[in-house]
């Protein structure tokens, strides 16, 4: 029987994986701890481990996992920036390349609409029987220019939604999809041009050395006054200090974040009774034109079903057949 150590477990993980495991009969042990060099010892005696976005598989951790004879790391997410690919050793790596691009694209749209139309601010007022419209002014999305950074499946889904609002769409991607550009009616431009022309910028690219801190002082300086920035991809795409500086100056109209540069100690956990705080995160939360959610863009029943199904199948393919279409080389 294949034995799997499941790190950073939440109740919903157990619910969905136990259902799909009825087909595979893996022996799964669920740990609440995140994977890192200190917790790697929990993987002793297992064939594979399953990890999520905030688990850390760096060189030190991977060295220990190799020592313990771990054959496979199964990511139950698409991104693999938290795994040091150069030090996998004998360990194979698989991921779930797509689970619901619509879930993330729709959440990005929800953040945009909430920020622009001040929905949360209005909701809080009305609860107090304050029906004033002061401070709630937004703008029509129709005819605005939306800049999309990253045109993979999520980026394309977001583009389709934005077309429904009658926006003009430009995009930047290191790997252009010219066919999609023609079919979906958007134009590829260089990053500087996207920053200069966009009323709204939404990030849908993976975190790589080329995209790390792609939103920084240089790019922010080029943006229009009043620009709205949405990030439902990876926190490391945005330099938080630079973002705060430009928010404080009044240049940025609004920011919607489902991810944060240093989120691993906070997101996906209840920290309401803890005194532990992140200074920059607290500052962002306090700002009136910033809306932050807790890495929940992926969180739909369709996505969780897909993650559980594909992860279980990925493990079977590698450990039984030795190959898998979702292996990260």
MARGUBA-90785 format. One record per residue (C-alpha): x, y, z; residue number from 1; residue in one letter. Coordinates in steps of 0.1 Angstrom, whole numbers, plus 5000, padded with zeros to 4 digits. Layout:
<rs>
R     u     v     w    k  r
R     X     Y     Z  NUM  A
...
</rs>
This chain:
<rs>
R     u     v     w    k  r
R  5000  5000  5000    1  X
R  5013  5035  4991    2  X
R  5019  5056  5022    3  X
R  5014  5094  5018    4  X
R  5023  5122  5043    5  X
R  4999  5151  5038    6  X
R  5013  5184  5049    7  X
R  4995  5217  5058    8  X
R  4962  5199  5061    9  X
R  4928  5217  5064   10  X
R  4895  5201  5071   11  X
R  4883  5206  5036   12  X
R  4914  5187  5023   13  X
R  4904  5157  5043   14  X
R  4868  5159  5031   15  X
R  4877  5159  4994   16  X
R  4907  5136  4995   17  X
R  4890  5109  5016   18  X
R  4862  5108  4990   19  X
R  4886  5103  4960   20  X
R  4909  5079  4980   21  X
R  4880  5054  4980   22  X
R  4892  5045  4945   23  X
R  4930  5044  4953   24  X
R  4931  5031  4989   25  X
R  4963  5051  4998   26  X
R  4974  5051  5034   27  X
R  4972  5088  5041   28  X
R  4985  5105  5073   29  X
R  4974  5141  5076   30  X
R  4996  5167  5093   31  X
R  4986  5202  5101   32  X
R  5023  5213  5100   33  X
R  5037  5229  5069   34  X
R  5066  5212  5053   35  X
R  5100  5227  5059   36  X
R  5135  5216  5070   37  X
R  5123  5211  5106   38  X
R  5091  5192  5099   39  X
R  5106  5171  5071   40  X
R  5113  5143  5096   41  X
R  5075  5136  5097   42  X
R  5079  5121  5063   43  X
R  5100  5092  5075   44  X
R  5085  5059  5065   45  X
R  5063  5073  5037   46  X
R  5065  5068  5000   47  X
R  5053  5102  4990   48  X
R  5043  5136  5004   49  X
R  5016  5159  4993   50  X
R  5021  5197  4998   51  X
R  5004  5230  4991   52  X
R  5015  5266  4982   53  X
R  5030  5276  5016   54  X
R  5050  5244  5022   55  X
R  5088  5249  5016   56  X
R  5108  5223  4997   57  X
R  5142  5240  4997   58  X
R  5176  5223  4994   59  X
R  5178  5215  5031   60  X
R  5143  5200  5031   61  X
R  5149  5180  4999   62  X
R  5182  5166  5012   63  X
R  5163  5152  5042   64  X
R  5134  5139  5020   65  X
R  5160  5121  4998   66  X
R  5176  5106  5029   67  X
R  5143  5093  5040   68  X
R  5136  5076  5007   69  X
R  5107  5098  4996   70  X
R  5100  5089  4959   71  X
R  5075  5117  4951   72  X
R  5063  5151  4960   73  X
R  5027  5157  4949   74  X
R  5018  5194  4947   75  X
R  4980  5199  4951   76  X
R  4984  5232  4933   77  X
R  4996  5246  4899   78  X
R  5026  5267  4910   79  X
R  5059  5251  4920   80  X
R  5080  5281  4930   81  X
R  5082  5267  4966   82  X
R  5102  5237  4953   83  X
R  5140  5239  4946   84  X
R  5140  5221  4913   85  X
R  5178  5219  4912   86  X
R  5179  5198  4943   87  X
R  5151  5172  4938   88  X
R  5177  5144  4936   89  X
R  5158  5111  4932   90  X
R  5125  5126  4940   91  X
R  5099  5131  4913   92  X
R  5075  5161  4913   93  X
R  5040  5164  4900   94  X
R  5014  5192  4901   95  X
R  4978  5200  4892   96  X
R  4984  5224  4863   97  X
R  4948  5235  4862   98  X
R  4919  5230  4885   99  X
R  4895  5259  4878  100  X
R  4908  5289  4859  101  X
R  4873  5302  4861  102  X
R  4874  5303  4900  103  X
R  4905  5325  4901  104  X
R  4894  5347  4872  105  X
R  4860  5352  4888  106  X
R  4875  5361  4921  107  X
R  4898  5386  4905  108  X
R  4867  5402  4889  109  X
R  4849  5402  4923  110  X
R  4879  5421  4938  111  X
R  4879  5446  4910  112  X
R  4841  5453  4913  113  X
R  4843  5456  4950  114  X
R  4872  5481  4949  115  X
R  4858  5502  4921  116  X
R  4822  5504  4934  117  X
R  4831  5505  4971  118  X
R  4808  5476  4978  119  X
R  4822  5467  5012  120  X
R  4823  5503  5024  121  X
R  4786  5507  5013  122  X
R  4777  5475  5030  123  X
R  4792  5486  5063  124  X
R  4774  5519  5061  125  X
R  4740  5505  5053  126  X
R  4743  5482  5084  127  X
R  4745  5514  5104  128  X
R  4715  5529  5085  129  X
R  4738  5553  5067  130  X
R  4726  5556  5031  131  X
R  4748  5585  5020  132  X
R  4766  5582  4987  133  X
R  4796  5603  4997  134  X
R  4829  5586  4990  135  X
R  4813  5558  4970  136  X
R  4820  5571  4935  137  X
R  4833  5546  4910  138  X
R  4837  5544  4872  139  X
R  4823  5525  4843  140  X
R  4844  5495  4833  141  X
R  4830  5499  4798  142  X
R  4857  5513  4774  143  X
R  4884  5512  4800  144  X
R  4918  5496  4792  145  X
R  4926  5464  4811  146  X
R  4962  5452  4812  147  X
R  4965  5414  4818  148  X
R  5000  5401  4829  149  X
R  5000  5364  4820  150  X
R  4978  5348  4794  151  X
R  4976  5312  4805  152  X
R  4943  5296  4812  153  X
R  4935  5319  4841  154  X
R  4945  5350  4822  155  X
R  4924  5339  4792  156  X
R  4894  5333  4814  157  X
R  4898  5368  4830  158  X
R  4901  5383  4795  159  X
R  4868  5367  4785  160  X
R  4851  5381  4815  161  X
R  4865  5416  4809  162  X
R  4852  5414  4773  163  X
R  4818  5411  4787  164  X
R  4822  5445  4804  165  X
R  4832  5461  4771  166  X
R  4867  5468  4780  167  X
R  4898  5472  4758  168  X
R  4923  5445  4766  169  X
R  4961  5445  4763  170  X
R  4984  5418  4776  171  X
R  5020  5410  4785  172  X
R  5035  5375  4786  173  X
R  5070  5362  4781  174  X
R  5054  5334  4760  175  X
R  5029  5349  4736  176  X
R  4998  5330  4725  177  X
R  4991  5347  4692  178  X
R  4962  5323  4684  179  X
R  4945  5333  4716  180  X
R  4952  5370  4709  181  X
R  4933  5367  4676  182  X
R  4905  5345  4690  183  X
R  4899  5365  4722  184  X
R  4906  5399  4707  185  X
R  4935  5413  4728  186  X
R  4968  5428  4718  187  X
R  5002  5419  4732  188  X
R  5024  5448  4743  189  X
R  5056  5453  4762  190  X
R  5053  5456  4800  191  X
R  5061  5494  4800  192  X
R  5034  5501  4775  193  X
R  5009  5480  4795  194  X
R  5017  5500  4826  195  X
R  5014  5533  4809  196  X
R  4980  5526  4791  197  X
R  4961  5504  4816  198  X
R  4933  5517  4839  199  X
R  4933  5483  4855  200  X
R  4961  5457  4858  201  X
R  4955  5421  4868  202  X
R  4983  5396  4874  203  X
R  4978  5360  4862  204  X
R  5014  5348  4857  205  X
R  5034  5323  4877  206  X
R  5062  5333  4901  207  X
R  5095  5328  4884  208  X
R  5129  5346  4886  209  X
R  5117  5366  4855  210  X
R  5084  5377  4871  211  X
R  5095  5381  4908  212  X
R  5086  5417  4919  213  X
R  5073  5425  4884  214  X
R  5053  5452  4901  215  X
R  5079  5475  4917  216  X
R  5089  5511  4919  217  X
R  5099  5512  4882  218  X
R  5066  5498  4869  219  X
R  5045  5516  4894  220  X
R  5060  5549  4884  221  X
R  5049  5543  4848  222  X
R  5013  5536  4857  223  X
R  4983  5559  4853  224  X
R  4972  5579  4883  225  X
R  4942  5561  4898  226  X
R  4951  5526  4884  227  X
R  4936  5496  4901  228  X
R  4959  5466  4906  229  X
R  4946  5430  4912  230  X
R  4968  5401  4922  231  X
R  4953  5366  4925  232  X
R  4984  5348  4914  233  X
R  5015  5348  4937  234  X
R  5024  5374  4964  235  X
R  5061  5376  4952  236  X
R  5050  5392  4920  237  X
R  5045  5425  4939  238  X
R  5071  5444  4959  239  X
R  5051  5452  4990  240  X
R  5072  5481  5002  241  X
R  5070  5498  4968  242  X
R  5033  5492  4966  243  X
R  5027  5508  5000  244  X
R  5048  5538  4990  245  X
R  5027  5544  4959  246  X
R  4994  5538  4977  247  X
R  5005  5563  5004  248  X
R  5012  5589  4977  249  X
R  4977  5586  4963  250  X
R  4988  5575  4929  251  X
R  4971  5541  4930  252  X
R  4933  5541  4930  253  X
R  4928  5507  4946  254  X
R  4944  5473  4951  255  X
R  4929  5439  4954  256  X
R  4951  5411  4968  257  X
R  4943  5374  4973  258  X
R  4980  5367  4979  259  X
R  5007  5385  4998  260  X
R  5045  5385  4995  261  X
R  5050  5371  5030  262  X
R  5018  5352  5035  263  X
R  5030  5318  5047  264  X
R  5027  5326  5084  265  X
R  4993  5341  5082  266  X
R  4971  5331  5052  267  X
R  4949  5300  5054  268  X
R  4950  5303  5092  269  X
R  4929  5319  5120  270  X
R  4952  5345  5135  271  X
R  4925  5365  5152  272  X
R  4936  5355  5187  273  X
R  4973  5358  5180  274  X
R  4995  5388  5188  275  X
R  5018  5379  5158  276  X
R  5015  5406  5131  277  X
R  5032  5415  5099  278  X
R  5037  5453  5098  279  X
R  5033  5457  5060  280  X
R  5003  5434  5059  281  X
R  4986  5453  5088  282  X
R  4993  5486  5070  283  X
R  4977  5473  5038  284  X
R  4947  5460  5056  285  X
R  4942  5494  5072  286  X
R  4941  5513  5039  287  X
R  4907  5523  5027  288  X
R  4913  5515  4990  289  X
R  4928  5480  4996  290  X
R  4908  5448  4997  291  X
R  4926  5416  5008  292  X
R  4913  5381  5008  293  X
R  4931  5350  5022  294  X
R  4943  5331  4992  295  X
R  4907  5319  4985  296  X
R  4905  5326  4947  297  X
R  4909  5289  4940  298  X
R  4883  5279  4967  299  X
R  4853  5265  4948  300  X
R  4839  5230  4950  301  X
R  4847  5224  4914  302  X
R  4884  5233  4920  303  X
R  4887  5212  4951  304  X
R  4872  5182  4934  305  X
R  4896  5186  4905  306  X
R  4926  5190  4929  307  X
R  4918  5158  4948  308  X
R  4911  5138  4917  309  X
R  4942  5148  4898  310  X
R  4965  5146  4927  311  X
R  4954  5110  4935  312  X
R  4958  5101  4898  313  X
R  4992  5118  4896  314  X
R  5005  5097  4925  315  X
R  4991  5065  4910  316  X
R  5007  5073  4876  317  X
R  5042  5079  4890  318  X
R  5044  5052  4917  319  X
R  5026  5026  4896  320  X
R  5035  5034  4860  321  X
R  5066  5055  4865  322  X
R  5054  5084  4843  323  X
R  5028  5112  4845  324  X
R  5016  5139  4822  325  X
R  5017  5164  4851  326  X
R  5053  5157  4861  327  X
R  5075  5187  4865  328  X
R  5108  5180  4849  329  X
</rs>
